[in-house]
Amino acid sequence: MNNIIKYTDFLSYYLYQPLAFFILKFIKKSNITPNQITLVSLIFGILAAICLYLNLKILSFFMLQISFILDCLDGQLARLKSLSSKLGMWLDNLSDRIVENSMILTFILINNNFCVWGALLIFLNMFYSYMSDLEIYVGNKYRKLSTFEKVMFSPIYLLNRSFVILILSIAIFYFKIIFLLEFLYFYGIIFKIYRKIYGEIR
């Protein structure tokens, strides 16, 4: 199980990943592919945004949770069947951004005074993701953070996708928490720049 469930953060590891693993037991011998699960996850994420727009908040909440459980499941299935691929990683990443930004766009549509902040949040989401992906593809190596640096940048650990989904889920019922996500992305970008300037192994 430990080889299949990838550790990211405690919320994902102890809640979403085990739920995905439960589903995995039933589909592991089927012909279902990880990319197909990614597409279904994307569909549920878009449905969550549509339900939010229609003011079906509880349904939107559950659709978003299902979308993220399936997002965990595609990776588990890929690792179990050794089907990991660059296409799968790209599709999974693209799906994540579409789901997140579909929810944010819907918040913009139902809150007229959120237009500028919402557009900024979409930009920060995409820019932070781009910087994170660039680190992976380029393969930059960074020195370990000092204790002070870990404390200073501790808020960005809430940018793991399970917490992003959690914040978006809470925002369905309490909209103002979305500004916490805006702050975290802004802080996360500062962290990435700091790591590039001061943290690279030379």
N, CA and C atoms as an extended XYZ file, in Angstrom:
606
Properties=species:S:1:pos:R:3:atomname:S:1:resname:S:1:resid:I:1 pbc="F F F"
N         0.833       -1.209        0.000 N   MET     1
C         0.000        0.000        0.000 CA  MET     1
C         0.863        1.252        0.000 C   MET     1
N         1.942        1.252        0.767 N   ASN     2
C         2.805        2.423        0.848 CA  ASN     2
C         3.451        2.761       -0.488 C   ASN     2
N         3.639        1.725       -1.343 N   ASN     3
C         4.238        1.958       -2.653 CA  ASN     3
C         3.237        2.563       -3.627 C   ASN     3
N         1.957        2.380       -3.324 N   ILE     4
C         0.911        2.839       -4.229 CA  ILE     4
C         0.439        4.235       -3.840 C   ILE     4
N         0.281        4.448       -2.527 N   ILE     5
C        -0.160        5.746       -2.041 CA  ILE     5
C         1.042        6.667       -1.898 C   ILE     5
N         1.026        7.737       -2.628 N   LYS     6
C         2.125        8.700       -2.601 CA  LYS     6
C         1.884        9.709       -1.491 C   LYS     6
N         2.867        9.875       -0.607 N   TYR     7
C         2.701       10.836        0.486 CA  TYR     7
C         2.843       12.256       -0.038 C   TYR     7
N         1.868       13.078        0.300 N   THR     8
C         1.935       14.491       -0.045 CA  THR     8
C         1.767       15.343        1.209 C   THR     8
N         0.669       15.146        1.923 N   ASP     9
C         0.402       15.850        3.170 CA  ASP     9
C        -0.568       15.000        3.976 C   ASP     9
N        -0.735       15.326        5.235 N   PHE    10
C        -1.512       14.444        6.106 CA  PHE    10
C        -2.978       14.371        5.703 C   PHE    10
N        -3.552       15.478        5.190 N   LEU    11
C        -4.952       15.465        4.787 CA  LEU    11
C        -5.178       14.506        3.622 C   LEU    11
N        -4.300       14.561        2.643 N   SER    12
C        -4.393       13.670        1.494 CA  SER    12
C        -4.072       12.227        1.892 C   SER    12
N        -3.009       12.056        2.687 N   TYR    13
C        -2.518       10.723        3.029 CA  TYR    13
C        -3.497        9.940        3.897 C   TYR    13
N        -4.168       10.645        4.810 N   TYR    14
C        -5.042        9.957        5.757 CA  TYR    14
C        -6.528       10.009        5.400 C   TYR    14
N        -6.888       10.804        4.407 N   LEU    15
C        -8.300       10.888        4.025 CA  LEU    15
C        -8.526       10.539        2.561 C   LEU    15
N        -8.025       11.365        1.656 N   TYR    16
C        -8.346       11.188        0.245 CA  TYR    16
C        -7.660        9.966       -0.379 C   TYR    16
N        -6.385        9.775       -0.062 N   GLN    17
C        -5.664        8.643       -0.649 CA  GLN    17
C        -6.251        7.298       -0.207 C   GLN    17
N        -6.594        7.095        1.083 N   PRO    18
C        -7.228        5.833        1.475 CA  PRO    18
C        -8.574        5.598        0.784 C   PRO    18
N        -9.350        6.667        0.592 N   LEU    19
C       -10.620        6.525       -0.123 CA  LEU    19
C       -10.375        6.084       -1.567 C   LEU    19
N        -9.352        6.679       -2.179 N   ALA    20
C        -9.000        6.285       -3.551 CA  ALA    20
C        -8.507        4.843       -3.581 C   ALA    20
N        -7.744        4.452       -2.573 N   PHE    21
C        -7.219        3.094       -2.502 CA  PHE    21
C        -8.351        2.078       -2.368 C   PHE    21
N        -9.415        2.453       -1.645 N   PHE    22
C       -10.590        1.584       -1.497 CA  PHE    22
C       -11.222        1.314       -2.863 C   PHE    22
N       -11.331        2.360       -3.693 N   ILE    23
C       -11.890        2.202       -5.040 CA  ILE    23
C       -10.943        1.381       -5.911 C   ILE    23
N        -9.644        1.586       -5.712 N   LEU    24
C        -8.628        0.880       -6.504 CA  LEU    24
C        -8.782       -0.632       -6.402 C   LEU    24
N        -9.177       -1.125       -5.244 N   LYS    25
C        -9.341       -2.565       -5.035 CA  LYS    25
C       -10.349       -3.164       -6.004 C   LYS    25
N       -11.333       -2.364       -6.404 N   PHE    26
C       -12.403       -2.861       -7.267 CA  PHE    26
C       -12.093       -2.721       -8.755 C   PHE    26
N       -11.151       -1.849       -9.102 N   ILE    27
C       -10.897       -1.594      -10.528 CA  ILE    27
C        -9.507       -2.040      -10.993 C   ILE    27
N        -8.683       -2.532      -10.062 N   LYS    28
C        -7.292       -2.818      -10.417 CA  LYS    28
C        -7.149       -3.898      -11.488 C   LYS    28
N        -8.146       -4.778      -11.617 N   LYS    29
C        -8.072       -5.838      -12.625 CA  LYS    29
C        -8.866       -5.497      -13.881 C   LYS    29
N        -9.421       -4.307      -13.921 N   SER    30
C       -10.206       -3.886      -15.087 CA  SER    30
C        -9.286       -3.298      -16.150 C   SER    30
N        -9.892       -2.928      -17.272 N   ASN    31
C        -9.134       -2.314      -18.366 CA  ASN    31
C        -9.126       -0.788      -18.283 C   ASN    31
N        -9.617       -0.256      -17.177 N   ILE    32
C        -9.648        1.192      -16.994 CA  ILE    32
C        -8.221        1.718      -16.883 C   ILE    32
N        -7.934        2.808      -17.588 N   THR    33
C        -6.587        3.384      -17.578 CA  THR    33
C        -6.541        4.618      -16.673 C   THR    33
N        -5.358        4.979      -16.192 N   PRO    34
C        -5.233        6.191      -15.375 CA  PRO    34
C        -5.717        7.446      -16.094 C   PRO    34
N        -5.441        7.555      -17.381 N   ASN    35
C        -5.858        8.745      -18.135 CA  ASN    35
C        -7.379        8.850      -18.220 C   ASN    35
N        -8.053        7.700      -18.293 N   GLN    36
C        -9.517        7.714      -18.305 CA  GLN    36
C       -10.064        8.220      -16.975 C   GLN    36
N        -9.424        7.802      -15.888 N   ILE    37
C        -9.833        8.273      -14.561 CA  ILE    37
C        -9.595        9.773      -14.442 C   ILE    37
N        -8.481       10.247      -14.990 N   THR    38
C        -8.186       11.687      -14.977 CA  THR    38
C        -9.290       12.476      -15.671 C   THR    38
N        -9.760       11.960      -16.814 N   LEU    39
C       -10.822       12.641      -17.561 CA  LEU    39
C       -12.134       12.650      -16.773 C   LEU    39
N       -12.435       11.544      -16.091 N   VAL    40
C       -13.656       11.487      -15.271 CA  VAL    40
C       -13.532       12.459      -14.096 C   VAL    40
N       -12.334       12.523      -13.514 N   SER    41
C       -12.072       13.484      -12.439 CA  SER    41
C       -12.313       14.908      -12.927 C   SER    41
N       -11.858       15.208      -14.134 N   LEU    42
C       -12.061       16.528      -14.734 CA  LEU    42
C       -13.550       16.820      -14.908 C   LEU    42
N       -14.301       15.841      -15.366 N   ILE    43
C       -15.741       16.016      -15.577 CA  ILE    43
C       -16.447       16.341      -14.257 C   ILE    43
N       -16.092       15.601      -13.205 N   PHE    44
C       -16.705       15.861      -11.903 CA  PHE    44
C       -16.331       17.253      -11.386 C   PHE    44
N       -15.091       17.686      -11.646 N   GLY    45
C       -14.667       19.015      -11.230 CA  GLY    45
C       -15.447       20.114      -11.937 C   GLY    45
N       -15.664       19.931      -13.242 N   ILE    46
C       -16.447       20.905      -14.004 CA  ILE    46
C       -17.904       20.901      -13.544 C   ILE    46
N       -18.436       19.702      -13.248 N   LEU    47
C       -19.802       19.607      -12.724 CA  LEU    47
C       -19.933       20.311      -11.377 C   LEU    47
N       -18.858       20.258      -10.571 N   ALA    48
C       -18.863       20.962       -9.287 CA  ALA    48
C       -19.022       22.461       -9.508 C   ALA    48
N       -18.311       22.992      -10.511 N   ALA    49
C       -18.404       24.423      -10.828 CA  ALA    49
C       -19.796       24.776      -11.345 C   ALA    49
N       -20.367       23.905      -12.179 N   ILE    50
C       -21.714       24.158      -12.715 CA  ILE    50
C       -22.741       24.151      -11.589 C   ILE    50
N       -22.626       23.180      -10.679 N   CYS    51
C       -23.556       23.110       -9.547 CA  CYS    51
C       -23.426       24.343       -8.657 C   CYS    51
N       -22.202       24.823       -8.483 N   LEU    52
C       -21.988       26.041       -7.703 CA  LEU    52
C       -22.699       27.222       -8.358 C   LEU    52
N       -22.576       27.331       -9.671 N   TYR    53
C       -23.220       28.414      -10.403 CA  TYR    53
C       -24.746       28.343      -10.270 C   TYR    53
N       -25.278       27.116      -10.203 N   LEU    54
C       -26.730       26.912      -10.068 CA  LEU    54
C       -27.183       26.976       -8.617 C   LEU    54
N       -26.245       27.323       -7.728 N   ASN    55
C       -26.514       27.453       -6.286 CA  ASN    55
C       -26.862       26.113       -5.630 C   ASN    55
N       -26.389       25.034       -6.218 N   LEU    56
C       -26.550       23.700       -5.620 CA  LEU    56
C       -25.282       23.411       -4.827 C   LEU    56
N       -25.161       24.084       -3.688 N   LYS    57
C       -23.885       24.120       -2.975 CA  LYS    57
C       -23.471       22.763       -2.418 C   LYS    57
N       -24.391       22.037       -1.837 N   ILE    58
C       -24.043       20.730       -1.261 CA  ILE    58
C       -23.606       19.778       -2.358 C   ILE    58
N       -24.323       19.790       -3.476 N   LEU    59
C       -23.960       18.933       -4.600 CA  LEU    59
C       -22.607       19.334       -5.164 C   LEU    59
N       -22.364       20.629       -5.251 N   SER    60
C       -21.078       21.130       -5.724 CA  SER    60
C       -19.948       20.637       -4.817 C   SER    60
N       -20.176       20.702       -3.509 N   PHE    61
C       -19.186       20.245       -2.529 CA  PHE    61
C       -18.822       18.783       -2.772 C   PHE    61
N       -19.829       17.933       -2.903 N   PHE    62
C       -19.564       16.500       -3.072 CA  PHE    62
C       -18.934       16.188       -4.426 C   PHE    62
N       -19.342       16.900       -5.455 N   MET    63
C       -18.734       16.717       -6.772 CA  MET    63
C       -17.239       17.033       -6.727 C   MET    63
N       -16.891       18.084       -5.999 N   LEU    64
C       -15.487       18.490       -5.888 CA  LEU    64
C       -14.684       17.438       -5.119 C   LEU    64
N       -15.289       16.852       -4.082 N   GLN    65
C       -14.591       15.813       -3.318 CA  GLN    65
C       -14.364       14.569       -4.185 C   GLN    65
N       -15.373       14.193       -4.943 N   ILE    66
C       -15.241       13.028       -5.831 CA  ILE    66
C       -14.159       13.279       -6.869 C   ILE    66
N       -14.145       14.490       -7.398 N   SER    67
C       -13.126       14.849       -8.388 CA  SER    67
C       -11.725       14.662       -7.823 C   SER    67
N       -11.514       15.091       -6.578 N   PHE    68
C       -10.172       14.986       -6.000 CA  PHE    68
C        -9.828       13.546       -5.622 C   PHE    68
N       -10.802       12.787       -5.159 N   ILE    69
C       -10.551       11.358       -4.863 CA  ILE    69
C       -10.102       10.642       -6.127 C   ILE    69
N       -10.772       10.929       -7.227 N   LEU    70
C       -10.387       10.316       -8.507 CA  LEU    70
C        -9.026       10.816       -8.961 C   LEU    70
N        -8.708       12.066       -8.631 N   ASP    71
C        -7.390       12.612       -8.950 CA  ASP    71
C        -6.297       11.850       -8.201 C   ASP    71
N        -6.598       11.415       -6.994 N   CYS    72
C        -5.656       10.574       -6.240 CA  CYS    72
C        -5.606        9.164       -6.832 C   CYS    72
N        -6.762        8.700       -7.297 N   LEU    73
C        -6.871        7.333       -7.812 CA  LEU    73
C        -6.064        7.124       -9.087 C   LEU    73
N        -6.051        8.102       -9.987 N   ASP    74
C        -5.334        7.893      -11.254 CA  ASP    74
C        -3.849        7.650      -11.026 C   ASP    74
N        -3.279        8.370      -10.054 N   GLY    75
C        -1.871        8.166       -9.737 CA  GLY    75
C        -1.607        6.807       -9.108 C   GLY    75
N        -2.514        6.383       -8.232 N   GLN    76
C        -2.374        5.065       -7.599 CA  GLN    76
C        -2.419        3.946       -8.639 C   GLN    76
N        -3.367        4.056       -9.567 N   LEU    77
C        -3.501        3.034      -10.608 CA  LEU    77
C        -2.282        3.025      -11.518 C   LEU    77
N        -1.765        4.211      -11.830 N   ALA    78
C        -0.578        4.309      -12.688 CA  ALA    78
C         0.624        3.645      -12.025 C   ALA    78
N         0.771        3.878      -10.710 N   ARG    79
C         1.896        3.260       -9.994 CA  ARG    79
C         1.716        1.753       -9.859 C   ARG    79
N         0.469        1.321       -9.627 N   LEU    80
C         0.197       -0.114       -9.474 CA  LEU    80
C         0.491       -0.883      -10.751 C   LEU    80
N         0.090       -0.328      -11.894 N   LYS    81
C         0.245       -1.009      -13.177 CA  LYS    81
C         1.461       -0.540      -13.963 C   LYS    81
N         2.288        0.297      -13.336 N   SER    82
C         3.484        0.838      -13.988 CA  SER    82
C         3.127        1.509      -15.321 C   SER    82
N         2.101        2.355      -15.273 N   LEU    83
C         1.623        3.033      -16.477 CA  LEU    83
C         1.911        4.533      -16.446 C   LEU    83
N         2.815        4.953      -15.577 N   SER    84
C         3.150        6.372      -15.502 CA  SER    84
C         3.771        6.832      -16.819 C   SER    84
N         3.375        8.009      -17.255 N   SER    85
C         3.895        8.552      -18.511 CA  SER    85
C         3.902       10.065      -18.456 C   SER    85
N         4.680       10.688      -19.341 N   LYS    86
C         4.717       12.151      -19.406 CA  LYS    86
C         3.359       12.700      -19.837 C   LYS    86
N         2.688       11.972      -20.755 N   LEU    87
C         1.360       12.398      -21.188 CA  LEU    87
C         0.391       12.376      -20.014 C   LEU    87
N         0.470       11.323      -19.205 N   GLY    88
C        -0.406       11.199      -18.046 CA  GLY    88
C        -0.163       12.309      -17.042 C   GLY    88
N         1.111       12.626      -16.811 N   MET    89
C         1.448       13.708      -15.879 CA  MET    89
C         0.935       15.048      -16.400 C   MET    89
N         1.114       15.280      -17.705 N   TRP    90
C         0.648       16.528      -18.312 CA  TRP    90
C        -0.869       16.634      -18.236 C   TRP    90
N        -1.561       15.529      -18.559 N   LEU    91
C        -3.018       15.519      -18.537 CA  LEU    91
C        -3.539       15.727      -17.120 C   LEU    91
N        -2.888       15.095      -16.155 N   ASP    92
C        -3.293       15.226      -14.755 CA  ASP    92
C        -3.113       16.666      -14.274 C   ASP    92
N        -1.980       17.255      -14.634 N   ASN    93
C        -1.696       18.639      -14.242 CA  ASN    93
C        -2.681       19.601      -14.892 C   ASN    93
N        -2.957       19.396      -16.175 N   LEU    94
C        -3.907       20.250      -16.895 CA  LEU    94
C        -5.297       20.133      -16.282 C   LEU    94
N        -5.704       18.903      -15.957 N   SER    95
C        -7.008       18.672      -15.338 CA  SER    95
C        -7.129       19.406      -14.003 C   SER    95
N        -6.063       19.337      -13.201 N   ASP    96
C        -6.062       20.018      -11.900 CA  ASP    96
C        -6.297       21.515      -12.061 C   ASP    96
N        -5.575       22.114      -13.009 N   ARG    97
C        -5.692       23.562      -13.195 CA  ARG    97
C        -7.080       23.930      -13.725 C   ARG    97
N        -7.631       23.119      -14.611 N   ILE    98
C        -8.965       23.415      -15.153 CA  ILE    98
C       -10.006       23.363      -14.050 C   ILE    98
N        -9.922       22.342      -13.193 N   VAL    99
C       -10.892       22.204      -12.104 CA  VAL    99
C       -10.793       23.388      -11.148 C   VAL    99
N        -9.577       23.692      -10.713 N   GLU   100
C        -9.386       24.794       -9.759 CA  GLU   100
C        -9.868       26.119      -10.336 C   GLU   100
N        -9.470       26.395      -11.573 N   ASN   101
C        -9.819       27.683      -12.170 CA  ASN   101
C       -11.277       27.748      -12.614 C   ASN   101
N       -11.901       26.610      -12.868 N   SER   102
C       -13.344       26.585      -13.142 CA  SER   102
C       -14.114       27.013      -11.902 C   SER   102
N       -13.652       26.531      -10.737 N   MET   103
C       -14.295       26.932       -9.485 CA  MET   103
C       -14.083       28.424       -9.237 C   MET   103
N       -12.855       28.892       -9.436 N   ILE   104
C       -12.567       30.308       -9.211 CA  ILE   104
C       -13.364       31.186      -10.180 C   ILE   104
N       -13.435       30.765      -11.454 N   LEU   105
C       -14.205       31.522      -12.450 CA  LEU   105
C       -15.678       31.589      -12.058 C   LEU   105
N       -16.187       30.503      -11.509 N   THR   106
C       -17.586       30.493      -11.071 CA  THR   106
C       -17.797       31.447       -9.905 C   THR   106
N       -16.821       31.490       -8.985 N   PHE   107
C       -16.907       32.467       -7.890 CA  PHE   107
C       -16.951       33.892       -8.445 C   PHE   107
N       -16.213       34.128       -9.529 N   ILE   108
C       -16.236       35.450      -10.169 CA  ILE   108
C       -17.632       35.736      -10.729 C   ILE   108
N       -18.217       34.743      -11.392 N   LEU   109
C       -19.515       34.924      -12.043 CA  LEU   109
C       -20.641       35.184      -11.046 C   LEU   109
N       -20.531       34.594       -9.854 N   ILE   110
C       -21.623       34.750       -8.880 CA  ILE   110
C       -21.335       35.850       -7.854 C   ILE   110
N       -20.143       36.463       -7.953 N   ASN   111
C       -19.795       37.582       -7.067 CA  ASN   111
C       -19.213       38.705       -7.920 C   ASN   111
N       -20.061       39.630       -8.323 N   ASN   112
C       -19.645       40.681       -9.250 CA  ASN   112
C       -18.478       41.519       -8.739 C   ASN   112
N       -18.398       41.702       -7.426 N   ASN   113
C       -17.327       42.531       -6.867 CA  ASN   113
C       -16.021       41.764       -6.701 C   ASN   113
N       -15.983       40.524       -7.186 N   PHE   114
C       -14.786       39.682       -7.043 CA  PHE   114
C       -14.003       39.584       -8.353 C   PHE   114
N       -14.448       40.309       -9.375 N   CYS   115
C       -13.873       40.150      -10.718 CA  CYS   115
C       -12.358       40.359      -10.741 C   CYS   115
N       -11.885       41.475      -10.214 N   VAL   116
C       -10.456       41.782      -10.264 CA  VAL   116
C        -9.663       40.802       -9.404 C   VAL   116
N       -10.143       40.566       -8.171 N   TRP   117
C        -9.444       39.642       -7.280 CA  TRP   117
C        -9.460       38.226       -7.835 C   TRP   117
N       -10.568       37.843       -8.452 N   GLY   118
C       -10.676       36.506       -9.030 CA  GLY   118
C        -9.726       36.314      -10.196 C   GLY   118
N        -9.641       37.332      -11.054 N   ALA   119
C        -8.706       37.263      -12.181 CA  ALA   119
C        -7.273       37.161      -11.676 C   ALA   119
N        -6.960       37.904      -10.607 N   LEU   120
C        -5.627       37.832      -10.009 CA  LEU   120
C        -5.368       36.447       -9.433 C   LEU   120
N        -6.385       35.858       -8.806 N   LEU   121
C        -6.229       34.530       -8.222 CA  LEU   121
C        -5.952       33.480       -9.299 C   LEU   121
N        -6.637       33.571      -10.436 N   ILE   122
C        -6.381       32.646      -11.539 CA  ILE   122
C        -4.952       32.805      -12.043 C   ILE   122
N        -4.511       34.053      -12.176 N   PHE   123
C        -3.132       34.308      -12.605 CA  PHE   123
C        -2.130       33.720      -11.616 C   PHE   123
N        -2.341       33.950      -10.318 N   LEU   124
C        -1.431       33.431       -9.304 CA  LEU   124
C        -1.419       31.910       -9.301 C   LEU   124
N        -2.588       31.310       -9.469 N   ASN   125
C        -2.695       29.854       -9.533 CA  ASN   125
C        -1.854       29.304      -10.679 C   ASN   125
N        -2.010       29.880      -11.858 N   MET   126
C        -1.297       29.401      -13.039 CA  MET   126
C         0.203       29.670      -12.930 C   MET   126
N         0.570       30.843      -12.417 N   PHE   127
C         1.977       31.212      -12.323 CA  PHE   127
C         2.702       30.346      -11.296 C   PHE   127
N         2.069       30.113      -10.146 N   TYR   128
C         2.673       29.251       -9.125 CA  TYR   128
C         2.846       27.829       -9.661 C   TYR   128
N         1.833       27.333      -10.360 N   SER   129
C         1.900       25.981      -10.934 CA  SER   129
C         3.005       25.895      -11.977 C   SER   129
N         3.131       26.950      -12.796 N   TYR   130
C         4.176       26.992      -13.811 CA  TYR   130
C         5.559       26.938      -13.165 C   TYR   130
N         5.738       27.709      -12.102 N   MET   131
C         7.029       27.726      -11.419 CA  MET   131
C         7.337       26.368      -10.788 C   MET   131
N         6.315       25.719      -10.242 N   SER   132
C         6.501       24.395       -9.640 CA  SER   132
C         6.857       23.361      -10.705 C   SER   132
N         6.146       23.400      -11.825 N   ASP   133
C         6.412       22.454      -12.912 CA  ASP   133
C         7.797       22.667      -13.497 C   ASP   133
N         8.200       23.917      -13.598 N   LEU   134
C         9.508       24.237      -14.150 CA  LEU   134
C        10.613       23.617      -13.306 C   LEU   134
N        10.438       23.645      -11.994 N   GLU   135
C        11.419       23.026      -11.104 CA  GLU   135
C        11.542       21.530      -11.371 C   GLU   135
N        10.397       20.885      -11.628 N   ILE   136
C        10.392       19.443      -11.867 CA  ILE   136
C        11.068       19.112      -13.192 C   ILE   136
N        10.669       19.828      -14.251 N   TYR   137
C        11.167       19.506      -15.584 CA  TYR   137
C        12.635       19.893      -15.767 C   TYR   137
N        13.036       21.001      -15.167 N   VAL   138
C        14.424       21.430      -15.284 CA  VAL   138
C        15.322       20.625      -14.360 C   VAL   138
N        14.760       20.169      -13.250 N   GLY   139
C        15.519       19.339      -12.325 CA  GLY   139
C        16.466       20.130      -11.443 C   GLY   139
N        16.075       21.352      -11.081 N   ASN   140
C        16.908       22.149      -10.185 CA  ASN   140
C        17.066       21.466       -8.831 C   ASN   140
N        18.249       21.580       -8.263 N   LYS   141
C        18.502       21.023       -6.938 CA  LYS   141
C        18.719       22.174       -5.960 C   LYS   141
N        18.059       22.067       -4.809 N   TYR   142
C        18.139       23.134       -3.817 CA  TYR   142
C        18.671       22.594       -2.494 C   TYR   142
N        19.371       23.450       -1.793 N   ARG   143
C        19.853       23.071       -0.468 CA  ARG   143
C        18.674       22.955        0.480 C   ARG   143
N        18.867       22.257        1.596 N   LYS   144
C        17.810       22.118        2.581 CA  LYS   144
C        17.546       23.462        3.253 C   LYS   144
N        16.284       23.692        3.576 N   LEU   145
C        15.920       24.934        4.243 CA  LEU   145
C        16.422       24.928        5.682 C   LEU   145
N        16.832       26.083        6.154 N   SER   146
C        17.199       26.227        7.561 CA  SER   146
C        15.922       26.235        8.400 C   SER   146
N        16.077       26.106        9.710 N   THR   147
C        14.912       26.141       10.603 CA  THR   147
C        14.161       27.456       10.460 C   THR   147
N        14.900       28.555       10.371 N   PHE   148
C        14.269       29.864       10.203 CA  PHE   148
C        13.476       29.928        8.902 C   PHE   148
N        14.054       29.406        7.826 N   GLU   149
C        13.378       29.422        6.516 CA  GLU   149
C        12.119       28.562        6.548 C   GLU   149
N        12.196       27.415        7.234 N   LYS   150
C        11.016       26.541        7.338 CA  LYS   150
C         9.879       27.246        8.057 C   LYS   150
N        10.207       27.971        9.117 N   VAL   151
C         9.191       28.717        9.865 CA  VAL   151
C         8.651       29.862        9.030 C   VAL   151
N         9.554       30.583        8.368 N   MET   152
C         9.173       31.750        7.579 CA  MET   152
C         8.234       31.375        6.429 C   MET   152
N         8.500       30.239        5.803 N   PHE   153
C         7.706       29.856        4.638 CA  PHE   153
C         6.717       28.729        4.939 C   PHE   153
N         6.478       28.440        6.206 N   SER   154
C         5.567       27.354        6.574 CA  SER   154
C         4.167       27.479        5.975 C   SER   154
N         3.618       28.698        5.772 N   PRO   155
C         2.266       28.782        5.192 CA  PRO   155
C         2.130       28.127        3.824 C   PRO   155
N         3.221       28.068        3.053 N   ILE   156
C         3.074       27.536        1.687 CA  ILE   156
C         2.822       26.039        1.678 C   ILE   156
N         3.029       25.355        2.817 N   TYR   157
C         2.727       23.931        2.853 CA  TYR   157
C         1.230       23.690        2.745 C   TYR   157
N         0.446       24.750        2.934 N   LEU   158
C        -0.998       24.649        2.740 CA  LEU   158
C        -1.368       24.709        1.261 C   LEU   158
N        -0.367       24.840        0.380 N   LEU   159
C        -0.646       24.860       -1.058 CA  LEU   159
C        -0.622       23.466       -1.670 C   LEU   159
N        -0.427       22.422       -0.861 N   ASN   160
C        -0.628       21.073       -1.375 CA  ASN   160
C        -2.058       20.980       -1.889 C   ASN   160
N        -2.275       20.212       -2.932 N   ARG   161
C        -3.575       20.290       -3.616 CA  ARG   161
C        -4.749       19.916       -2.720 C   ARG   161
N        -4.533       19.029       -1.753 N   SER   162
C        -5.644       18.663       -0.869 CA  SER   162
C        -6.137       19.873       -0.086 C   SER   162
N        -5.223       20.762        0.309 N   PHE   163
C        -5.624       21.958        1.047 CA  PHE   163
C        -6.244       22.996        0.123 C   PHE   163
N        -5.774       23.050       -1.125 N   VAL   164
C        -6.402       23.948       -2.098 CA  VAL   164
C        -7.859       23.528       -2.309 C   VAL   164
N        -8.073       22.221       -2.458 N   ILE   165
C        -9.435       21.701       -2.613 CA  ILE   165
C       -10.255       21.987       -1.357 C   ILE   165
N        -9.629       21.842       -0.194 N   LEU   166
C       -10.333       22.125        1.061 CA  LEU   166
C       -10.778       23.584        1.112 C   LEU   166
N        -9.887       24.503        0.760 N   ILE   167
C       -10.230       25.927        0.787 CA  ILE   167
C       -11.339       26.240       -0.211 C   ILE   167
N       -11.246       25.667       -1.410 N   LEU   168
C       -12.299       25.866       -2.410 CA  LEU   168
C       -13.621       25.281       -1.930 C   LEU   168
N       -13.547       24.155       -1.226 N   SER   169
C       -14.761       23.512       -0.708 CA  SER   169
C       -15.428       24.367        0.357 C   SER   169
N       -14.622       24.929        1.259 N   ILE   170
C       -15.170       25.804        2.300 CA  ILE   170
C       -15.743       27.074        1.672 C   ILE   170
N       -15.066       27.561        0.615 N   ALA   171
C       -15.510       28.798       -0.056 CA  ALA   171
C       -16.896       28.642       -0.675 C   ALA   171
N       -17.286       27.410       -0.978 N   ILE   172
C       -18.632       27.177       -1.509 CA  ILE   172
C       -19.688       27.690       -0.528 C   ILE   172
N       -19.388       27.542        0.780 N   PHE   173
C       -20.332       27.945        1.821 CA  PHE   173
C       -19.932       29.256        2.505 C   PHE   173
N       -18.616       29.520        2.549 N   TYR   174
C       -18.118       30.749        3.178 CA  TYR   174
C       -17.099       31.371        2.235 C   TYR   174
N       -17.593       32.235        1.374 N   PHE   175
C       -16.828       32.727        0.236 CA  PHE   175
C       -15.526       33.419        0.614 C   PHE   175
N       -15.515       34.167        1.718 N   LYS   176
C       -14.372       35.019        2.035 CA  LYS   176
C       -13.074       34.254        2.275 C   LYS   176
N       -13.165       32.951        2.542 N   ILE   177
C       -11.935       32.181        2.776 CA  ILE   177
C       -11.097       32.083        1.503 C   ILE   177
N       -11.695       32.389        0.350 N   ILE   178
C       -10.971       32.333       -0.918 CA  ILE   178
C        -9.790       33.298       -0.916 C   ILE   178
N        -9.874       34.360       -0.113 N   PHE   179
C        -8.773       35.319       -0.058 CA  PHE   179
C        -7.548       34.720        0.637 C   PHE   179
N        -7.759       33.705        1.471 N   LEU   180
C        -6.635       32.984        2.066 CA  LEU   180
C        -5.836       32.289        0.970 C   LEU   180
N        -6.544       31.722       -0.005 N   LEU   181
C        -5.870       31.053       -1.115 CA  LEU   181
C        -5.063       32.046       -1.934 C   LEU   181
N        -5.617       33.226       -2.128 N   GLU   182
C        -4.907       34.282       -2.863 CA  GLU   182
C        -3.590       34.627       -2.159 C   GLU   182
N        -3.658       34.787       -0.838 N   PHE   183
C        -2.469       35.100       -0.058 CA  PHE   183
C        -1.441       33.969       -0.153 C   PHE   183
N        -1.898       32.728       -0.060 N   LEU   184
C        -0.980       31.585       -0.084 CA  LEU   184
C        -0.254       31.481       -1.425 C   LEU   184
N        -0.973       31.690       -2.530 N   TYR   185
C        -0.323       31.643       -3.840 CA  TYR   185
C         0.706       32.760       -3.975 C   TYR   185
N         0.356       33.947       -3.514 N   PHE   186
C         1.292       35.072       -3.576 CA  PHE   186
C         2.536       34.759       -2.755 C   PHE   186
N         2.335       34.232       -1.564 N   TYR   187
C         3.449       33.880       -0.688 CA  TYR   187
C         4.268       32.748       -1.298 C   TYR   187
N         3.566       31.796       -1.940 N   GLY   188
C         4.252       30.670       -2.572 CA  GLY   188
C         5.165       31.114       -3.700 C   GLY   188
N         4.724       32.103       -4.475 N   ILE   189
C         5.542       32.633       -5.569 CA  ILE   189
C         6.784       33.326       -5.014 C   ILE   189
N         6.609       34.059       -3.911 N   ILE   190
C         7.762       34.681       -3.255 CA  ILE   190
C         8.759       33.616       -2.817 C   ILE   190
N         8.239       32.501       -2.291 N   PHE   191
C         9.099       31.402       -1.855 CA  PHE   191
C         9.884       30.817       -3.026 C   PHE   191
N         9.211       30.617       -4.155 N   LYS   192
C         9.882       30.053       -5.333 CA  LYS   192
C        11.013       30.979       -5.804 C   LYS   192
N        10.740       32.274       -5.803 N   ILE   193
C        11.760       33.244       -6.212 CA  ILE   193
C        12.926       33.229       -5.225 C   ILE   193
N        12.598       33.169       -3.932 N   TYR   194
C        13.626       33.119       -2.893 CA  TYR   194
C        14.505       31.880       -3.073 C   TYR   194
N        13.874       30.732       -3.335 N   ARG   195
C        14.639       29.493       -3.522 CA  ARG   195
C        15.569       29.599       -4.724 C   ARG   195
N        15.092       30.243       -5.746 N   LYS   196
C        15.897       30.383       -6.971 CA  LYS   196
C        17.102       31.270       -6.714 C   LYS   196
N        16.918       32.323       -5.935 N   ILE   197
C        17.994       33.278       -5.691 CA  ILE   197
C        18.993       32.767       -4.650 C   ILE   197
N        18.437       32.205       -3.547 N   TYR   198
C        19.291       31.888       -2.408 CA  TYR   198
C        19.423       30.385       -2.114 C   TYR   198
N        18.575       29.571       -2.706 N   GLY   199
C        18.551       28.179       -2.269 CA  GLY   199
C        19.126       27.151       -3.221 C   GLY   199
N        19.582       27.590       -4.382 N   GLU   200
C        20.072       26.628       -5.353 CA  GLU   200
C        21.463       26.126       -4.997 C   GLU   200
N        21.668       24.829       -5.161 N   ILE   201
C        22.993       24.238       -4.908 CA  ILE   201
C        23.925       24.606       -6.069 C   ILE   201
N        25.058       25.179       -5.735 N   ARG   202
C        25.983       25.634       -6.790 CA  ARG   202
C        27.279       24.828       -6.743 C   ARG   202
